[in-house]
């Protein structure tokens, strides 16, 4: 399935939190300095700091400064720990994505499961849960993937972009399982959420192409799906990576084969040729709950 990048949107939120922590630390430090000045600077005509504030001992100012310094030190230590943890989690995430891109689904699932059990920044936690759903879908566990995406959709930590692409995955799971009405509703929700910002719109656009083609094919409008995909095929080939476009090639070929005669068989073969070097059963998830797709995959030995 086409895989969006959820993490960047949450990295922006994490960056804003780090800036807020730094500003808070600076404010506390300045407040401590001001307090020290107020409590220890002698007024005009005196020479002893303890006369700075009537009835207040000088040690009070020092305690305020010491407390502020301790808090600042704790904030700085926490920031360094968070940075180190983020870097380690980033490397582990990249390793898991590399396995996923190579089709090593079982190994990728194990990596993401291990990652999801750690104390992670919001972005990494959401990303791990999302990709676990993607992997479960591609392993043919449509119901399990659906549960993952429903749980993720209920999270209050999702950004607009992440929520839009999760809606798409929900729609795809439902369409693959044959629930066309619910699947279409989630795609409409994704379209509405993706329209909120330009970045969300661009992020979700190509995924919606896949999902809408899937919807058309599932409802028996393969000819419409073939025409819509053909009208954007050059753009899709130029903008999508080889891994991302592979399931879309299957849908495009299926739509043509299901709506055209033998004369279009050459185009179907041309679409499927780049997929011949893949692993056996790579696209079985598309036909797990879809008999017509299952028969198509068997016919072309995919």
Residue pairs with C-beta under 8 A, 6 or more apart in sequence:
1 134
1 137
1 138
1 169
1 172
1 210
1 247
2 206
2 207
2 210
2 240
2 244
2 247
2 248
3 100
3 131
3 134
3 244
4 161
4 165
4 203
4 204
4 207
5 203
6 123
6 126
6 127
6 130
6 161
6 162
6 165
7 93
7 123
7 124
7 126
7 127
8 123
9 123
9 159
9 160
9 161
9 162
9 199
10 121
10 122
10 123
10 124
10 126
10 127
10 157
10 159
10 162
11 123
13 122
13 123
13 159
14 86
14 121
14 122
14 123
18 79
18 82
21 75
21 78
21 79
22 79
24 75
25 71
25 72
25 75
25 76
28 68
28 71
28 72
29 68
29 69
29 72
31 64
31 68
32 64
32 65
32 67
32 68
32 69
33 65
35 61
35 64
35 65
35 68
36 61
36 62
36 64
36 65
38 52
38 53
38 61
39 49
39 52
39 53
39 56
39 58
39 60
39 61
39 64
40 49
40 52
40 58
40 61
40 62
41 49
41 52
42 48
42 49
42 51
42 52
43 51
43 52
49 58
50 57
50 58
52 58
52 61
82 121
85 119
85 120
85 121
86 121
86 124
89 115
89 118
89 120
89 121
89 124
90 124
92 111
92 114
92 115
93 115
93 124
93 127
93 128
95 111
96 108
96 111
96 112
96 115
96 131
97 108
97 131
99 105
99 107
99 108
99 111
100 108
100 131
100 134
100 135
101 243
103 278
103 279
103 282
105 135
105 138
105 139
106 139
108 131
108 135
109 132
109 135
109 136
109 139
112 128
112 131
112 132
112 135
113 132
115 124
115 128
116 125
116 128
116 129
116 132
120 128
122 157
125 157
126 152
126 155
126 157
126 158
126 162
129 148
129 151
129 152
130 148
130 149
130 152
130 162
130 165
130 166
130 169
132 148
133 145
133 148
133 149
133 152
133 169
134 145
134 169
136 144
136 145
136 148
137 145
137 169
137 172
137 173
137 176
137 285
138 285
139 285
140 284
140 285
140 288
142 173
142 176
142 177
142 285
142 288
142 289
143 177
145 169
145 173
146 170
146 173
146 174
146 177
149 166
149 169
149 170
149 173
150 170
152 158
152 166
153 163
153 166
153 167
153 170
158 166
160 193
160 196
160 197
160 200
161 194
161 197
161 199
161 200
161 203
161 204
163 193
164 190
164 193
164 194
164 196
164 200
164 203
164 204
165 190
165 203
165 204
165 207
167 186
167 187
167 189
167 190
167 193
168 186
168 187
168 190
168 204
168 207
168 208
168 211
170 186
171 183
171 184
171 185
171 186
171 187
171 189
171 190
171 211
171 215
172 183
172 210
172 211
172 214
173 183
174 180
174 182
174 183
174 186
175 183
175 184
175 211
175 214
175 215
175 218
176 214
176 285
176 286
176 288
176 289
176 290
177 289
178 218
178 289
178 290
180 215
180 218
180 219
183 215
183 218
184 215
187 208
187 211
187 212
187 215
190 204
190 208
190 211
191 204
191 208
193 200
193 204
194 200
194 201
194 203
194 204
194 205
194 208
195 201
206 236
206 239
206 240
206 244
209 228
209 229
209 232
209 236
209 248
210 247
210 248
210 251
212 225
212 228
213 225
213 228
213 229
213 248
213 251
213 252
213 255
214 251
216 222
216 224
216 225
216 228
216 255
217 225
217 251
217 254
217 255
217 258
217 293
218 290
222 254
222 255
222 256
222 258
222 259
223 255
223 259
223 260
225 251
225 252
225 255
225 259
226 252
226 255
226 256
226 259
226 260
229 236
229 248
229 251
229 252
229 255
230 252
233 252
236 245
236 248
237 245
240 248
242 274
246 274
246 275
246 278
246 282
246 283
247 283
247 286
249 271
249 272
249 274
249 275
250 272
250 275
250 283
250 286
250 293
250 297
250 302
251 286
252 271
253 268
253 271
253 272
253 296
253 300
254 292
254 293
254 296
256 264
256 267
256 268
256 271
257 264
257 265
257 268
257 296
258 292
258 296
268 300
272 300
272 302
275 282
275 283
275 302
278 302
282 302
283 297
283 302
284 294
284 297
286 293
286 297
287 293
287 294
287 295
287 296
287 297
288 294
